[in-house]
Amino acid sequence: MSASVVWLFIFVVLYWAYCIFWGVRGAMQAKTASDYFIAGRRLSLWVFVLAATATSFSGWTFMGHPGLLYRDGFQYAYASFYAITIPFTGVMFLKRQWMLGKRFGFVTPGEMLSHYFKSDVIRILVVLVALVFSVPYLGLQLRASGFLFNVLTDGLFSVDVGMWLLSAVVFIYVASGGLRAVAYVDTLQCVLLMLGITLIGIIALSYVGGWTKLNEGIFALAEFDRATAAAGQKLGTNGKVTLDGYSHYIAIPGVIQFVSAGPKAAGGAWTGIMILTYMFALMGIHSSPAFSMWAFSNTNPRPFAPQQVWASSFGIGLILFFFTAMQALGGHLLGADTSFAAAHPEHVNDVLSAGLGGKDLMESAGKQGMLVPQLIGLMSDAAPWLVGLLAVCALAAMQSTGAAYMSTAGGMLTRDLLKHFMMPNASHGAQKFWGRVGVGVIVLAALVVATTSRDALVLLGGLAVAYGFQMWPSLMAVCWFPWLTRQGCTIGLIAGLIAVTCTETIGQNLGITAWGRWPLTIHSAGWGILFNLGLAIIISAMTQNQAETQHRMKFHSFLREHASLPAAKKGLVPIAWIITLVWFFFGIGPGAVIGNTIFGNPNDMATWTFGMPSIWAWQILWWALGVFMMWFLAYKMELSTVPETEIQSLYEDIGDVHEASKEL
């Protein structure tokens, strides 16, 4: 057994001990159902800041994101803007959901929406979204952790054995301690996630030879890409050149393409409209039912703004736009791309090919997913302890999101289905018991799918965040727009889920092949929200009812009283709209095409204004502007600050919403 594997086990045991400690501690503190499901609404500021950040940016950020950036280049790097668009959803909805939860005693979003719309149908739809989101998303994370364990232990554990073993510990602490245990474990996981990505980026840059060597290598890679295309060759991921004659590594292919986002997309699929709608999908993370429960779990909204602006937009954004980019593009310069290494050995420090058995990264078993494990493995001889630490950083990243979705989905199964329909007088002990059973069912379902049907897992995983984004119109209704009706939001949500399914890979497998996956290079989340919000508005206009409007206005009158902007700041509303729309258009939308050339000709390194590709400089600029936008909305526009007047609760028992229901 190698020294790095020994260190891996040492760090894993220490990490597991920490997890189980908080599972036991959480179980001892969970006296009521509210304690178990939403930490008694008493999460501290920094626990939420770190825990919500860890939940937002999962193992995909750690393992998958660098691999796709390696494969698709800086056109895919626009996805790093999810550091801003994910918490943007939180800015829009978390504070107001917290206020409603505090006022009326809601524990789950199903309770909130069913009382708001006076409908059990939408309660069931919310649980359905939660399950479709949680099971495949959790399965992907758990399988990825098993894969990493397999690679870094030199095959000592198979992928399936590693996955089940690692999952057992997650189940123990989540089922035992509930959301409080998840939150405290997530604090450590957030630190490990950020530390791991940063260190791996530094390792990659050091082996490349520094910043200047990195940018010189990127230019050589782009020129090789263009030369490969000119020669009519198709080697690995090379040969994708845009219609403007730029390498796909350092340019997006345009605003839109009138084909599906598949093989026929010229120069790559990441058009301006594709980037925008893909960001819509990732906004589904904070609009998913799980994050409504995160909102309810806080003492007050004080943690929301620092999490959204500084931890996520600034901190994670800084890491993604610099250190993840170093990992991804650096991989080409370290021997993972064998065709480029053969053509330009002067730009390559070939330290990865041995670990890949001389194969190109894209020909390995894990394809681009092997990039990060190979970069971690570079330290096996020089610092084996660091391999163990980085491996645990990766495992923590992959388990952070899964734990939160296990806990919250278990809570929704218990509160929205079992308690509401079958056991309305369930005691706190019974609710906690069935909550733990729910966690077990979800984990088992995720593991079974991940073990027996890998293809289905990938297909379902592609649906998860796009489904989560379909909650936007319902949240818009309860938080902002009383004129959106029950009928409109219910039919819109159903239509949105169907539209997402029909424009994803799973739709093609069901025989819906007329338009291909992501037609017009518009992500399935974009098609879903088009039908969802469109029908919600049209049907709401036709189904206005005075009695139902008066009922909904009980919520909105309360929100207007406690969350309205002071009169002195009303004039800032148009400015906020302009800042937001401009950022979405130029930062992550059709206007992003300007970034291809504004800071230099992609085909002439001598013109690069900042010594880096124009597209990279443009992304860094709009990341900084995005942080400003988030600060302006969260703090200046008071969308994530503490209300000036204290929120008075209408209920006595924080584990029950029956008393609150009488007031509605």
C-alpha positions in Angstrom: 0.0 0.0 0.0 1.5 3.3 -1.1 2.1 6.2 1.4 -0.6 8.4 -0.3 -3.2 5.6 0.3 -2.2 5.4 3.9 -2.6 9.2 4.3 -5.9 9.0 2.5 -7.3 6.5 5.1 -6.0 8.7 7.9 -7.7 11.8 6.7 -10.9 9.9 5.8 -11.1 8.4 9.3 -10.7 11.9 10.8 -13.3 13.3 8.5 -15.7 10.5 9.3 -15.2 11.0 13.0 -16.1 14.7 12.6 -19.3 13.7 10.7 -20.5 11.1 13.1 -19.8 13.5 16.1 -22.2 16.0 14.7 -24.7 13.3 13.8 -24.8 12.2 17.5 -24.8 15.9 18.7 -27.6 16.8 16.4 -29.7 13.8 17.5 -29.3 14.8 21.2 -30.4 18.4 20.4 -33.4 17.4 18.1 -36.2 17.5 20.7 -39.0 18.5 18.3 -39.8 18.0 14.7 -38.7 21.5 13.9 -35.4 20.9 15.6 -34.8 17.9 13.4 -36.1 19.2 10.0 -35.0 22.8 10.1 -32.6 23.0 13.1 -35.2 24.7 15.3 -34.9 27.8 13.1 -31.7 28.6 15.0 -28.8 28.2 12.7 -26.0 30.7 13.4 -24.8 33.2 10.9 -21.5 31.6 9.9 -22.8 28.1 10.0 -25.4 29.1 7.4 -22.9 31.1 5.3 -20.6 28.1 5.0 -23.2 25.4 4.9 -25.3 27.0 2.2 -22.2 27.6 0.1 -21.1 24.0 0.4 -24.6 22.9 -0.5 -24.7 25.2 -3.5 -21.4 24.1 -5.0 -21.1 20.4 -4.9 -18.7 17.7 -6.1 -19.6 18.8 -9.6 -17.8 22.1 -9.0 -14.8 20.1 -7.7 -14.6 17.3 -10.2 -16.9 17.8 -13.2 -16.5 21.5 -13.9 -12.7 21.4 -14.5 -13.2 18.4 -16.8 -15.7 20.2 -19.0 -13.6 23.3 -19.1 -10.7 21.1 -20.3 -12.9 19.6 -23.0 -14.8 22.7 -24.2 -12.4 25.5 -23.3 -13.3 29.1 -22.2 -16.7 29.0 -24.0 -17.8 26.6 -21.2 -16.0 28.7 -18.6 -19.0 31.0 -18.7 -20.6 28.3 -16.6 -18.4 29.6 -13.7 -20.9 32.5 -13.5 -23.1 30.1 -11.5 -21.1 31.5 -8.6 -23.3 34.5 -9.1 -26.5 33.2 -10.7 -27.1 30.5 -8.0 -27.2 33.0 -5.1 -29.1 35.5 -7.4 -32.1 33.2 -6.9 -31.5 33.4 -3.2 -31.5 37.2 -3.3 -34.9 37.1 -5.0 -36.6 34.6 -2.7 -34.8 33.5 0.5 -35.5 36.5 2.8 -39.2 36.6 1.9 -39.6 32.9 2.4 -37.9 33.1 5.8 -40.4 35.9 6.8 -43.3 33.7 5.7 -41.9 30.7 7.5 -41.3 32.7 10.7 -44.8 34.2 10.6 -46.9 31.2 9.7 -44.7 28.3 11.0 -44.0 26.6 7.7 -41.4 23.8 7.8 -41.5 22.8 4.1 -42.1 24.7 0.9 -45.0 22.3 0.2 -46.7 23.6 3.4 -46.1 27.2 2.3 -47.3 26.9 -1.2 -50.3 24.7 -0.4 -51.5 27.2 2.2 -50.9 30.1 -0.1 -52.7 28.6 -3.1 -55.1 26.5 -0.9 -54.2 23.4 -3.0 -52.8 20.0 -2.2 -52.0 19.4 -5.8 -49.1 21.9 -5.7 -48.0 20.3 -2.4 -47.6 17.0 -4.2 -45.9 18.6 -7.2 -43.3 20.2 -4.9 -42.5 16.9 -3.3 -42.2 15.4 -6.8 -39.8 18.1 -7.8 -37.8 17.5 -4.6 -37.6 13.7 -5.2 -36.7 14.0 -8.9 -34.1 16.6 -7.9 -32.7 14.7 -4.9 -32.4 11.1 -6.0 -30.5 11.4 -9.3 -28.5 14.4 -8.0 -27.5 12.4 -4.9 -26.8 9.3 -7.0 -24.4 11.3 -9.2 -22.5 12.7 -6.2 -22.3 9.3 -4.5 -21.1 7.5 -7.6 -18.5 10.2 -8.2 -17.2 9.7 -4.7 -16.9 6.0 -5.3 -15.1 6.6 -8.5 -12.6 8.9 -6.8 -12.0 6.4 -4.0 -11.4 3.7 -6.6 -8.8 5.8 -8.5 -7.0 7.2 -5.5 -6.7 3.8 -3.7 -5.2 2.3 -6.8 -8.3 0.0 -7.3 -8.3 -1.3 -3.7 -12.0 -0.6 -3.6 -14.3 -1.0 -6.6 -16.4 2.0 -7.5 -19.6 0.4 -6.2 -18.0 -0.8 -2.9 -16.5 2.6 -2.3 -19.8 4.3 -3.1 -21.8 2.2 -0.6 -19.1 2.5 2.1 -18.9 6.3 1.8 -22.7 6.6 1.6 -23.1 4.7 4.9 -21.4 7.3 6.9 -23.4 10.1 5.2 -26.6 8.3 6.0 -25.6 7.8 9.6 -25.0 11.5 10.4 -27.8 12.8 8.3 -30.5 10.4 9.6 -29.3 10.9 13.2 -28.9 14.6 13.5 -31.1 16.1 10.8 -30.5 19.5 9.2 -28.4 20.7 12.2 -25.9 17.9 11.7 -25.9 18.5 8.0 -25.2 22.2 8.5 -22.3 21.8 10.9 -20.7 19.1 8.8 -21.2 21.4 5.8 -19.1 24.2 7.4 -16.1 21.9 7.3 -17.0 20.7 3.8 -17.1 24.3 2.5 -13.6 25.0 3.8 -12.3 21.8 2.3 -14.0 22.4 -1.0 -12.5 25.9 -1.4 -9.1 24.8 -0.1 -8.9 21.8 -2.4 -9.8 23.7 -5.6 -7.3 26.4 -4.8 -4.5 24.0 -4.0 -5.0 21.8 -7.1 -5.0 25.0 -9.3 -1.7 26.0 -7.7 -0.3 22.6 -8.3 -1.3 22.7 -12.0 0.1 26.2 -12.5 3.4 25.2 -10.9 3.9 22.2 -13.1 3.0 24.3 -16.2 5.7 26.8 -15.3 3.8 29.9 -14.2 1.3 32.4 -15.5 3.1 33.4 -18.6 3.8 29.8 -19.7 0.1 29.1 -19.1 -1.1 31.8 -21.5 1.5 31.0 -24.1 0.4 27.4 -23.9 -3.3 28.4 -24.3 -2.4 30.3 -27.5 -0.5 27.3 -28.9 -3.4 25.1 -28.0 -5.8 27.4 -29.9 -3.5 27.5 -32.9 -3.2 23.7 -32.9 -7.0 23.5 -32.7 -7.3 25.7 -35.8 -4.6 23.8 -37.6 -6.3 20.5 -36.8 -9.6 21.8 -38.2 -7.9 23.1 -41.3 -6.4 19.7 -41.9 -9.8 18.1 -41.6 -8.7 15.9 -38.7 -10.8 14.9 -35.7 -8.5 14.1 -32.8 -10.1 13.9 -29.4 -11.7 17.2 -28.6 -9.8 19.1 -31.2 -11.0 20.5 -34.5 -13.9 22.7 -33.2 -13.5 26.1 -34.8 -16.2 28.8 -34.8 -17.6 30.2 -38.0 -15.4 33.3 -37.4 -12.3 31.2 -37.5 -11.5 31.2 -33.8 -10.6 28.1 -31.7 -13.4 26.8 -29.6 -11.0 27.0 -26.6 -11.0 30.8 -26.6 -14.2 31.9 -28.2 -18.0 31.2 -28.1 -19.5 30.2 -31.4 -22.1 33.1 -31.6 -25.4 34.2 -30.2 -27.5 31.3 -31.3 -27.5 28.3 -33.6 -30.5 27.0 -35.4 -29.7 23.4 -34.6 -29.8 21.3 -31.4 -26.8 21.5 -29.1 -25.3 18.4 -30.5 -22.7 17.3 -33.1 -24.1 19.7 -35.7 -23.3 22.8 -33.6 -20.4 24.6 -35.3 -17.6 25.6 -33.1 -19.2 24.1 -30.0 -22.7 24.4 -28.4 -22.0 27.2 -25.9 -23.7 30.0 -27.7 -24.7 33.2 -25.9 -28.3 31.9 -25.6 -27.1 28.5 -24.5 -25.0 30.0 -21.7 -27.9 32.1 -20.5 -30.4 29.3 -20.4 -27.8 26.9 -18.8 -27.4 29.6 -16.1 -31.2 29.4 -15.7 -30.8 25.7 -15.0 -28.2 26.3 -12.3 -30.4 28.9 -10.7 -32.7 26.0 -10.0 -30.4 25.0 -7.1 -31.5 27.9 -4.9 -35.1 27.6 -6.1 -35.3 23.9 -5.4 -37.5 22.9 -2.5 -34.4 22.1 -0.4 -33.3 25.7 -0.2 -36.7 26.8 1.0 -36.1 24.7 4.1 -32.6 26.2 4.4 -34.3 29.6 4.5 -36.7 28.5 7.2 -33.9 27.1 9.4 -32.4 30.5 10.2 -32.9 32.7 13.3 -33.1 35.8 11.0 -32.0 36.7 7.4 -28.7 38.2 8.6 -26.6 35.3 7.0 -28.2 35.6 3.6 -26.4 38.6 2.2 -22.8 37.6 3.3 -23.4 34.1 1.9 -24.8 35.4 -1.4 -22.3 38.2 -2.0 -19.1 37.4 -0.3 -18.9 33.6 0.2 -20.5 32.6 -3.1 -20.3 35.4 -5.7 -16.9 36.7 -4.6 -15.2 33.7 -2.9 -16.3 30.8 -5.1 -16.2 33.1 -8.2 -12.6 34.0 -7.6 -11.7 30.3 -7.2 -13.6 29.2 -10.4 -12.4 32.0 -12.7 -8.7 31.6 -11.7 -7.9 28.3 -10.1 -10.3 26.0 -11.9 -9.3 27.6 -15.2 -5.6 26.8 -14.3 -6.5 23.2 -13.7 -8.5 22.8 -16.9 -6.3 24.5 -19.4 -3.2 23.4 -17.6 -4.2 19.8 -18.1 -3.6 20.2 -21.9 -0.1 21.5 -21.1 0.8 18.6 -18.7 0.4 15.7 -21.1 -3.3 14.8 -20.8 -3.8 15.8 -24.5 -1.6 13.4 -26.3 -2.1 14.9 -29.8 -1.2 18.4 -28.6 1.8 17.0 -26.7 3.1 15.3 -29.9 2.6 18.4 -32.0 4.0 21.0 -29.5 6.3 19.3 -27.0 7.9 22.6 -26.3 4.8 23.7 -24.5 4.1 20.5 -22.6 5.5 19.3 -19.3 4.4 15.7 -19.7 3.7 14.6 -16.2 0.2 13.1 -16.6 0.5 10.6 -19.4 2.2 8.0 -17.2 -0.8 8.0 -14.8 -3.1 7.7 -17.8 -1.1 4.8 -19.2 0.0 6.8 -22.2 -3.6 7.4 -23.3 -5.3 10.6 -24.1 -7.4 11.8 -21.2 -10.5 11.6 -23.4 -9.8 8.0 -24.2 -9.5 7.0 -20.5 -12.3 5.3 -18.6 -13.5 8.4 -16.9 -12.7 10.8 -19.8 -12.6 14.4 -18.6 -13.7 13.3 -15.2 -10.2 11.8 -14.7 -8.5 15.2 -14.9 -8.8 16.2 -11.2 -7.7 12.8 -9.8 -4.7 12.8 -12.1 -3.7 16.3 -10.9 -4.1 15.2 -7.3 -1.9 12.2 -8.1 1.0 14.4 -9.1 1.8 14.9 -5.4 2.0 11.2 -4.6 5.8 11.2 -4.4 6.6 14.8 -3.3 3.8 15.1 -0.6 1.7 11.9 -0.1 0.0 13.5 2.8 -1.3 16.2 0.5 -2.8 13.6 -1.8 -4.8 12.3 1.2 -5.9 15.8 2.2 -7.0 16.7 -1.4 -8.9 13.4 -1.7 -10.9 14.2 1.4 -11.5 17.7 0.1 -13.0 16.1 -3.0 -15.1 13.6 -1.0 -16.3 16.4 1.2 -17.3 18.5 -1.8 -19.3 15.5 -3.3 -21.1 14.7 0.0 -22.0 18.3 1.0 -24.8 18.7 -1.5 -26.1 15.1 -1.2 -26.4 15.4 2.6 -28.6 18.5 2.4 -30.9 17.0 -0.2 -31.2 13.8 1.8 -32.3 15.7 4.9 -34.7 18.1 3.3 -36.3 15.5 1.0 -36.8 13.2 4.0 -38.5 16.1 5.7 -40.8 16.8 2.8 -41.8 13.1 2.6 -42.7 13.2 6.2 -44.4 16.5 6.5 -46.1 16.9 3.1 -47.2 13.3 2.5 -47.2 11.2 5.6 -48.3 13.8 8.2 -50.6 15.8 6.0 -52.5 12.9 4.4 -52.1 10.0 6.7 -51.0 11.1 10.3 -52.2 14.6 10.9 -51.7 14.3 14.6 -48.3 12.7 14.5 -46.1 13.5 17.5 -42.7 15.0 17.2 -41.1 11.6 17.9 -43.1 10.0 15.1 -42.2 12.7 12.7 -38.5 12.4 13.5 -38.7 8.6 13.1 -40.4 8.8 9.7 -38.0 11.6 8.7 -35.1 9.2 9.3 -37.0 6.5 7.3 -37.4 9.0 4.5 -33.7 9.7 4.5 -33.0 6.0 4.3 -35.5 5.5 1.4 -33.9 8.3 -0.6 -30.3 7.1 0.0 -31.2 3.6 -1.0 -33.0 4.7 -4.1 -30.0 6.8 -5.1 -27.6 4.0 -4.5 -29.7 1.4 -6.4 -30.0 3.7 -9.4 -26.3 4.6 -9.3 -25.4 0.9 -9.0 -27.7 -0.8 -11.5 -28.5 1.8 -14.1 -25.6 4.2 -14.7 -27.1 5.5 -18.0 -30.4 6.3 -16.4 -28.5 8.1 -13.6 -26.8 10.4 -16.0 -30.1 11.1 -17.9 -32.0 11.8 -14.7 -29.1 13.9 -13.3 -29.4 16.2 -16.3 -33.0 16.9 -15.3 -32.4 17.8 -11.7 -31.4 21.4 -11.8 -33.7 22.2 -14.8 -36.6 20.8 -12.8 -35.6 22.9 -9.8 -35.7 26.0 -11.9 -39.4 25.3 -12.7 -40.2 26.4 -9.1 -39.5 30.0 -10.0 -43.1 31.1 -11.0 -44.5 29.6 -7.8 -41.9 31.4 -5.7 -42.5 34.6 -7.7 -46.2 34.2 -6.8 -45.8 33.7 -3.1 -43.0 36.2 -2.7 -43.8 39.0 -5.2 -46.9 38.8 -7.5 -50.3 38.1 -5.9 -52.0 38.1 -9.4 -50.4 34.7 -10.2 -53.2 32.2 -9.4 -53.3 28.7 -8.2 -54.5 27.4 -11.6 -51.8 29.3 -13.5 -48.9 28.2 -11.4 -50.0 24.6 -11.2 -50.6 24.2 -14.9 -47.4 26.2 -15.6 -45.4 24.0 -13.3 -46.7 20.8 -15.0 -46.1 22.2 -18.5 -42.6 23.3 -17.5 -41.6 19.8 -16.2 -42.9 18.3 -19.4 -41.0 20.8 -21.6 -37.8 20.1 -19.7 -38.3 16.3 -20.2 -39.0 16.7 -23.9 -35.9 18.7 -24.6 -33.5 16.6 -22.5 -31.7 13.4 -23.4 -34.3 11.4 -21.6 -36.9 12.8 -23.9 -34.9 11.5 -26.9 -34.7 8.1 -25.4 -38.5 8.1 -25.0 -38.8 8.7 -28.7 -39.2 12.5 -28.7 -36.6 13.1 -31.3 -38.1 15.7 -33.7 -36.0 18.5 -32.4 -33.0 16.9 -30.6 -31.5 17.8 -27.2 -31.5 21.5 -26.4 -33.0 22.7 -29.7 -31.7 26.1 -31.1 -28.9 25.7 -28.5 -31.4 26.6 -25.8 -31.0 24.6 -22.6 -34.0 22.5 -21.4 -34.4 24.9 -18.4 -35.0 27.7 -20.9 -37.7 25.7 -22.8 -39.3 24.7 -19.5 -39.5 28.2 -18.1 -40.9 29.5 -21.5 -43.9 27.2 -21.2 -44.1 27.4 -17.4 -44.1 31.1 -17.0 -46.0 31.8 -20.2 -48.9 29.5 -19.3 -48.8 30.8 -15.7 -49.3 34.3 -16.8 -52.0 33.5 -19.5 -54.0 31.2 -17.2 -53.7 33.5 -14.3 -55.2 36.3 -16.4 -58.2 34.1 -17.1 -58.7 32.7 -13.6 -58.8 35.7 -11.3 -61.1 35.2 -8.3 -61.7 37.9 -5.7 -62.0 35.6 -2.7 -58.7 33.8 -3.6 -57.0 37.1 -4.2 -58.0 38.3 -0.8 -56.6 35.2 0.8 -53.3 35.6 -1.0 -53.1 39.2 0.0 -52.8 38.2 3.6 -49.4 37.0 2.7 -48.5 40.0 0.5 -49.9 42.6 2.9 -47.6 41.1 5.6 -44.6 41.2 3.2 -45.3 44.7 2.1 -45.5 45.9 5.7 -42.2 44.2 6.7 -40.1 43.9 3.5 -40.9 47.0 1.4 -38.1 49.3 0.4 -38.0 52.6 2.3 -39.4 55.6 0.5 -35.9 57.2 0.3 -34.7 54.2 -1.8 -37.7 53.8 -4.2 -35.8 55.8 -6.8 -33.1 53.0 -6.9 -35.6 50.4 -8.3 -35.1 51.4 -12.0 -31.3 51.4 -11.5 -31.5 47.9 -10.0 -33.5 46.7 -13.0 -31.0 48.3 -15.5 -27.9 46.8 -13.6 -29.5 43.4 -13.5 -30.7 43.2 -17.1 -27.4 44.6 -18.5 -25.4 42.1 -16.5 -27.5 39.2 -17.6 -27.3 40.3 -21.3 -23.6 41.0 -21.5 -22.2 38.9 -18.8 -23.9 35.6 -19.5 -26.2 36.2 -22.4 -26.1 37.1 -26.1 -23.9 40.1 -25.5 -21.1 37.9 -24.2 -20.1 37.3 -27.8 -18.4 40.7 -27.6 -15.9 39.2 -25.2 -14.4 37.0 -27.9 -12.4 40.0 -29.4 -12.8 43.1 -27.3 -9.5 42.6 -25.5 -7.5 41.3 -28.4 -7.7 39.1 -31.5 -7.9 35.4 -30.4 -5.7 34.5 -33.3 -2.9 37.0 -32.5 -1.4 36.8 -29.0 0.5 40.0 -29.5 -2.9 41.9 -29.4 -4.0 40.4 -26.1 -4.5 43.5 -23.9 -3.9 41.7 -20.5 -1.6 38.9 -21.8 -4.6 36.5 -21.7 -7.3 35.5 -24.1 -9.9 38.3 -24.5 -12.7 35.9 -23.5 -10.9 35.2 -20.1 -10.4 38.9 -19.4 -14.1 39.5 -20.3 -15.2 36.8 -17.9 -13.1 38.2 -15.1 -14.5 41.7 -15.7 -18.1 40.6 -15.6 -17.5 38.5 -12.6 -16.3 41.6 -10.8 -19.3 43.5 -12.0 -21.5 40.6 -11.0 -20.2 40.8 -7.4 -21.1 44.5 -7.4 -24.6 43.7 -8.8 -25.1 41.2 -6.0 -24.0 43.6 -3.3 -26.3 46.3 -4.7 -29.3 44.0 -4.7 -28.6 42.2 -1.4 -27.5 45.2 0.7 -28.5 48.5 -1.0 -31.9 47.2 -2.2 -32.3 45.3 1.1 -33.4 42.1 -0.6 -31.3 40.1 1.9 -31.1 42.3 5.0 -32.9 41.9 8.4 -36.4 43.6 8.5 -36.5 46.7 10.6 -39.5 45.5 12.5 -39.5 42.1 14.3 -41.6 39.3 12.8 -44.2 38.1 15.2 -45.1 34.4 14.9 -48.8 33.4 14.8 -48.3 29.9 16.2 -47.3 28.3 19.4 -45.7 25.0 18.6 -42.8 25.3 16.2 -43.2 21.8 15.0 -46.7 22.2 13.8 -48.5 24.5 11.4 -52.1 23.8 12.4 -52.5 26.9 14.5 -51.0 29.0 11.7 -53.4 27.5 9.3 -56.4 28.7 11.3 -55.2 32.3 10.8 -55.1 31.7 7.0 
